[in-house]
Amino acid sequence: MATPVTQLDRSAVGQRVLDVIRGLLDELGSQGALPLLNPDSQLDRDLGLGSLERVELLARLETTFHIRLPDRVAAEANTPEHLARAILTAPGANVKDVEAGSVLRASVTAQKLYRAATDRGVFSAETLIEVLRYRAAHDAQRAHLWITEDSDAGERRCTLTFGELYAAGNRCAAELARRGVPAGGRVALMLPTSRAFFVSYAGILLAGAIPVPIYPPFRADRIEEYAARQSAILNNAEVGLLLTFRRAESVAKLLRPRVPSLSGVLDAEKLMESADKAPPLSPGALPLHVTGSRARQGSDIALLQYTSGSTGDPKGVMLTHANLLANIRAIGEAVELGPDDVGISWLPLYHDMGLIGAWLTLLHFGIPLSVMSPLAFLTRPQRWLQAFHKHRGTISAAPNFAYELCVRKIADKDIQGVDLSSWRAALNGAEPVNPETLDRFAERFAGYGFRREAQLPVYGLAEAALAVTVPPLDRGPLIDRVERETFTAQGRAVPTTLSSNDAAIAFVSSGKPLSGHDVCIVDENGTAVPDRREGFLWFRGPSATSGYYRNPKATAALLPCGPATQDGEYSWVNSGDRAYRADGEIYVTGRVKDIIIKGGRNLYPH
């Protein structure tokens, strides 16, 4: 039988554990779970504390009790009582310190550890939902998005903190559930760059549903063509709800008769207004994303990203939370994202480079982003460079044409006084990279502080979530000039010093595969070819899709060796691109469909 002293010790420890959990729930905005808190509460089912929140909870308990808990506690302890037992049996536990210690001192120490663990803690997240919650808990007051919207009255600017994004997303999630959006249901976003897009996207995720971004209509004279393509996508995805904006509502309603699964078309702004007016959660109620079937796992689909193609055969790339987080983290490692970075983007949010590269990656790493619409950039490309100066931007991505447009359209008077010296990573991808554009951009803006070494020609595609290869930082572009005749006739990349375009053809290195990913260059039989021999680019890794949504024929063509059959195994994916490898780096030579074969020679677009 336990002694009275031991019973007292156990009681004191148990009460302190409940106090720590209570403080964490309060900071996470989960006050609705507080009435359910008791020694036997289930951490996940009752309190909504997933794997990421457990890591934070254990860190706080270790600081409070001045102990080190075994790693297994994170997986095995599922109630406050279990945690108290683990603390009492941990090496070095001293209950007297618990009773006599200063609450203020413990609080200060916990907060120091809380901040120190921020960067590594988010890597425990298994879903984007957990990332959103994590940033809201750790960086609630920090600005995350500086948004410049296009409106009928001109430009409109607003700011969203990490906390505001999460709170508004939660309200949106509740409203979506009230309107019948089920867990796993597909919700399409036909929205321009705006606060409504970011909040709606977060809300769809938090409701346990799947976002399906589609591009909004731009030309009134091509509405029929637009409706045909988008209805094919919406039918393939079996979308139940379409969120749009006022100016596109009439177009969106044209889609409804063509899509049997589409039960509603809503103005996203009106949806958010309804969400903001809804009553708060009742005592004891949990946020939607931690209750029942709405709770998501890493293996659940987090995004359907539709690729370009014919209207009759839409290809919706299935990307799970695990796929997205693997790519996001590998990108962050490759470009060394850190707390001092600031992103600048004008890329469309319905495209993977804008959605995943410009936004979700920075969300994960807790980095602010200044974002404007594609139209704002295209009409006045100097706005992009001016944003770097205003926010001291450090990282941005764009297709090759954008860098060329800056060279051709921006006059010195448009960027007088602009300083680009903070721009350390200028990613160039999504289309073939022209070595001449790289030279022209670096030379044109060198006087404004831009460094050639900041240029990063990259390669990726939606089927990989986003990125596949990235070159090393601070090196600058690596250009390979090869004999044109030998390459077009034999597919061998033989280096040459000749400068004539008739005698030589230049390719830009896209760097090496991301950490944890593989690239193989193969012939038509799927056999790996030697270095400097052109072939088909295959890749595999944790970012790679398992296929196209409800399109088995296209999926079979995408996975030449079939789907993975074992845990930890990844399928090879046929990119549809041709490339060669030299000194470990990948040189993409073009899309298979863009290369013309004439007289036994491959003719390339450049």
N, C-alpha and C positions, 0 to 999 in steps of 0.2 A: 504493500500500500504506500502511495506517495506521501511524503512528509508535508506538513502544512506550508513549510518554506517553499518547497518545490511547487506546490499548488499555487502559492502566491506568485512565484516567478512566472509560471505558465500563464496565469491570468494577466500579469503586467505585459508580457510579450504579446499575448493575443490581442490585448486592447491597443497596443502601439501599432501592431500590424493593421488593424482595422482603421486606425487614424491615418496611416500612410496611404492605404487604398482609398480612403475617403478623399484625401487631398488630390490624388491622381484623378479620380473620377470627376471631381469638381473642375480641374484644369482642362480635362478633355471635353467638357460641356455635357457630360453624361449624368447630370443631376437627377434625371428620372430613374436611375438605377440605385440611388442612395437608399431609398426605403427597403430595397431588397438585400442590403449589405448586412451580413451576419457571419459568424464563424464558419457556417456550413454553406455559404453561397458558392455556386459554381462560377469560377472566374470568367469562363467563356460564355456559358449559356445564360447566366443570370446578370452578370455585370458587364458583358460585352468586351472583356479584355482579351484581345487576340495575342498572337505570338509577339508582335512588336510591342504592345503595351506591357506584356509580361517582362520583356527585357528591361524596360524602363522601371517597372515595379521592383524587380530584383535589385537593380542598381540603387534605388532609393532605400530599400531595406538593408542592403549591405552598408550603406553610409550611415544609416540611423543606428544600426547595431554594432558597427565597427567589426564586421566579420566578412569572410569570403564564402559564399554559398557554392556547393558543387554544381557543375553545369547541368546535371540531370534534373535539378529542382525545377528548371524552366519548363521541362516537358512533363514531369511527374506530378508536381504539386498543383492541385486544381481547386483548392479552397483556402480561405484565410487560415483555417485550422492546420491544414497541411503545411503552409508556410511557417506558422509558429513552431510546429514540431521540428521542421528543418533548421530553423534558427537556433532552437534550444540544443540541438545535437551537433551544430556546426563547430569546428575547431576554433577556440579563442572566444567563444560566446561568453559574455559577462553581463548578467542580468542587472547587477547593481548599477552598472553604467547606464542601463536603460532607464532605471527609475530616477537616478540622480542627475543625469545629463541635462544640459540646458536645451530647452526646446528651440530657442533662437539659434544656438550654435548648430544644432542638428539641421535646422532649416537652411541655414546659410551653406553648410557643407553639402547638403543635398542639392541645392541649386547650382553649386559649382560643378558637381558631378553631372547634373542634369544637362548643363550647357556643354561640358566637355564630351559627353557621350552623343551629342546631337548628330555629328557627321557619321559616326559608325553605327549608331542605332537605327537609322533609316534603312540600312542594308539588311535588317531583319524583316522588313516588310515583305509580305508575300503577295500583296495586291496593291493596285493603285489606290484603292479605298484607304488602306492603311497608311499610304504615303500622304494622302490628303489629311487624315486625322493627325498624323505625326507632325506635319508642318504647322497645323493649326495649334497643336499643343505647345510646340517649341518656338514658333516664330509668329505668333498670332498678330503682333503689332507691326511686323515688318512689311513694307511694301513688296508685293510680288509682281503685280501687273500695272504698268502705266499704259493705258489704252487710248489710242486716238481713233475715234469712230467717224465714219462718213455719215452725215445725216442730211435731211432736206434743208436744214438751216445752216449747213456748213460743218466744219469739224467740231467734234465734241470730245472732250478729254475727261477721263476718270481714272481713279486709282483703286485697286483692290489689294488689300493685305491678305496674307495667308489665312488669317482668322476669318476675315470677311468672306473669302471665297468658300471656305468650308461651311460657314454658317448659312450663307445664301444657298449653297449647293444642298445642304441638308433640308432646308425648307422646300426647295424645288423637288427633292426626292420624295418628300412626304406628299406633295401635291400630285406628283406623277402616280404615286400609289393610290391616292384617293380617286384618281381618274381611271383606275383599272389597269395600269401598266404592270404586268407580272414580272417576277424574277426571271431573268433570262430573255425577257421580251426585247424586241428590236425597236429602237426609237431613232428616227432619222433627223438629222440637223441640216436644214437648208438655210444657213445663216451666214451673214458677212462677219468680218472681224469686228467683234463687239463684246461688251460686258455680257450680253445675253448668251453669246456662244459659250464663254468660259463657265458661267454659272450653270447653264443647261447641261453642258458636258459633265461637269462635276456631279450635278444632280442625277443624271442618268446612271452614272457609276454607283453613286451612293444608294440608289434605289435597287441595285442589283440587276439592272438592265444592261443592254448592249448598245453603245452609240454606233450610228451608221452615218458618218458625215458625207454629204453630197454637195456639189457646188451650186450656188444660187444662180438664177438666170441673169444674164447680162444684156442680151440682145432681143428686142421685141420681135424682130423679123425672123427669129429662129426658134420661136416658142414650140412649134410642133416637133421639131427635131429634138429639142431639149426634153419635152414631155415624153417622147418615145424612149429616149435613153434612160431617163430617171425612172420611168415606170418599170422598165426592165430590171433595174437595180432594186427598186422597192419590192417588186414581186419576188425576186430571187431571195431577198433577205426576209421576206414575209413581215414587213414593217407594220406595226400596229398603230403607231402615232408619228406624225410629222410635225416638227417644230420649225417655224419659219418666222419671217418678219413682215411687217405691215405691207410694204411695197411689193412683196412677192406672194401675198396670200391668194390673190386671184389666180396666179399661175399654179400655186400649190393645189388649189381646189380642182384644177383641171386634171390633176393626177388621180384624184380619189376614185373616179369611176373606172379607171384602168387598173386599180390595185385592190383586189377583193379583201385583202387582210387589213387594209388601212381603215381604222375605225374613227380616226379624227385628225384634223389639221388645226393646229393652234399657233397663234402668235406667241412667241416665246416671252415677249415683254408682258403680255397679259397673263400668261401662266405664272410668271414671277410675282406679279401684283397679287394674284390670288393666293400664292404661297405665303407672301408677306402678311396677308390679312388673316391667315388661318390661325386658330387657337394653338397655343404651345402644347407640348406633350403633357399628358396627365401624369401625376405622380406614379413612379414605378415603371412607366413606359420606356422602352429602349429605342434608340435610333433605328430606323428601318434596316440599315445595312448589317446589323448584328442580330437580327431576329429571324428565326425560322429559315425558310428557303431563300431569303434575300441575302443571307451571309454568303460571301464569295470566297473561292479558293484560287490558288495560283493557276490551277488547271482549267479554270473557267474562261470562256471567251470574254475579252475586255474590249474588243474593237473588231468591226468588220470594215476593212479598208478596200474599197473597190478600185480596181486598176482600169486603165484606159483599154478600150477594146470595142468590139462590135456591139451594137445594141441588143442583138439576139443572144449573146453569150456573155453576160456580165460575170466577172470573176471577183468574188468577195474574199479577200485574204483573211483567213481566220487567225487572229492573234490573241493569245491568252494573256492573262496578267503576267505569268512567268516569262512568256516571250518578250513582252514589252520591257519588263524590268531588267531582263538579261541584256537587252540591247542598250537600254538607257545607261546601265552601269558600265558596260564595256565602252560606250562612247565617252562617258565621264572619265574613265581611266585613261583612254587614249589621248584626250585633249586636256587632261589634268584639271578638270573643273574644280574650283575652290571658292571659298567665301568672298573673295574680292572680285569675282567675275560679275559682269553685267551683260545680259543678252540684248541684242537689237534685231528685230525681225519685221518684215513686211510680207512674209510668205503666206499663202492661203492656208487656212486651218483645216480645210478638207483634204489637204495633201499631206503625206506622211512626213515630209521634211519640215513643214510648218507645224503640224500637230505634235509629232513625237520629238523631232529634233529641236525645234525652237521653243516649244512650251513644256511638254511633259518631262523632258530631260532636266530642264532648269527647275521645274517644280520639285522633282525628286531631290536635287542637290541644294534646294533652298536659295535659289539665285533669282534676283529681280530681272524682269523682261520688259523692255519698251517695245510695244507692238503697234503697227499701223496697217492699213489695208493695202493689198496689192495695187489698187488704183491710185492710192496716194503716192506710192513709189513710181509707178509707171508714168504718171503725169508730171511729176517733179522728182526725179531720182535723187536730187541733192538732199531731199528730206532724210534719206537713209544715212548719209554721211553726217548731216547736221545732228541726227540723233546720237551718233557716236560722241560727238563733241559735247552735247548737252548732258548726257548721262555717263560719260567716260566709259562707253561701251568697250567690252573686251572680246566678244565672240559673236559671230553671225554666220549664217549660211545662205547661199543663193545659187541658182543655176548660172552657167557660164554667160548667158545672154545678159544677165543683170550687170555683171562687171563690164561687159562691152557697152551696155547702154550708158553707164556712168562715164565711160571714156568719151563717148560720142556726144552726149547731151549736156553734161555739166560744164558750165563756164566758170572761170575763176571768180567772177563777180558773185556767183551763186553761193560760193563756199568761202567767202572772204573771212579769214580769222579762224576757220575750222581746224581743229587739231585731231589727227587720227592716230597719234602715237600710242594711245591706249589699246588699239585694236591688235590683239595678239594672235587671234585665230580666225582667218577668213576662209571658211569652208566653201568649196566649189564643187557642186555635184548635181545630180538629177538629170543631167544630159551630158553629151560628150564635152570634155574640157579642151578648149583650143589653146595650145601653147602660146600663140601670138596674143591672145587676149590676156593671158597671165602677164606677159611682158608689158603690154600696153598699159594695163591697170597699175602695175607696180611703178612704171616710169611716170605716168600721169600724176599720181598722187603721192609720190615720194616727197615732194616739197611741202606736203601737209602732214608729214610725220608717218605715213604708211610705210611699213617695211616689207620687202619682198619675202622675207623669211616667214611672214605671217600667213602666206598663202598655203592652203591645204586642199589640194585636189583629192576628192574622196569618191568612193563608189558604194552604192547601195541600191536597194529596191524594196518594194512593199513586202515581198515574200520573205524578206529577212527582218521584218519589222521596220528597219530603216537602213542602218549602216552594215557594210560587210568589211571594207578595208579603209584604213586611215594611215597617212604617212606620218613620219616622226615630226614632232614640233620643232620649230625654229630652224628647219633646214632649208625651206623653200622648195619650189617645184623641181622635180627631177624629170628631165626630158630625154627621151631615147630616140635618136635619129637612126633609121635603118634603111637598107637598100630597098627602094620601092619595087623594082622588078623582081627581086628574089622573094620579097614578102608577098606580093600579089599573086605570083605564079606558084610558089612552093609553100607559103605559109611559114617561112623561116625568118626570124627577126635578126638579120645580120647587121651589126653596127657599122655606121659609115661616118666619115668626116665631111662628105659632100654636102653642100648647102642648098643646091638647086632643088626645087620642089619636084622637078621631073625625075631627078635621080634619087631623091630621098623622101621618106615619109616620117613624120614625127608623132610619137605617142607620149602621153603624160602618165607618170606613175601614179597609181591610186594608193600606194603604200602596201602595208602588210595586213593580213586578216586580224580582226579584233581578237582580243584575248578570249580564249575558250572556243573559238570558231576556226573552221578549216575551209580552205579553198583548194580545189583540184582542177587542173586544166586537162580535158580529156578529148579523145578523138570520137568519131561517130559511133564507135563500138563501146564507148565508156571506159576505154583504157587510157591511163595517164600518159601524157606526152612529155618529152624532155623539155628542159628550159629552152626558152627562145623559139619554141614551136607553138604556133597559134592553134587553139582548140576551143572547145566549149567550156564555159566557166560554170562549174558546179560548186556549191557551198553547203555547209552543214554547221549546226551549232544550236545552243539553247534559244536563240532568237528566231530560228527558222519556223515558218508556219507548217502546220500539218496538212494543209491543203486549202482548197477553195470551198466556200460554203455552198452546200447543195449543188455541187458540180463535180461529180465523180470522174467524168471523162477528162476534164481539164486537170483535175488533181492527179490522175494517173500519168498524164504527160509531164506534170510538174515534178513528180517523184520517180525518177528513172529506175531506181532500185527498189521501189516500193516503200511502204510506211515502216517506221521503226517498230521492232517487235519486242524489245526489251527495255526495261527501265534504265535511264541513263544513256540510251542510244539515240542518235539523231539521224534522220533520213537525209540523204543527199538530195539537194534541190537543184534542178536545172534552171539557171538564171535566164536563159534565152539570149545571153550575150557571148561574144567571142573575146578571147584575151590570150596573152602569153605571160609567162613568169620569167623574170630575170633577176638574179641576185636576191631572191626571196621576195621581190616586190611584184605587184600585179599591174599589168598594162592592159586596159580594156580597149579593144580595137573597134567595137561597134556591136549594135544589135544584129542578130542573125537576119531579121526581116529587112534591115536597112542596107545590107551588103548585097550588091549586084554582081552576079557571076556572068562574065562575058568572055568568050574565047578561052575558057579554062582559067581565067584570072578573077580574083576577087577585087572588085572596085569599091573603094571606101568613100564615104561622104566628104572626107577632108584630104 
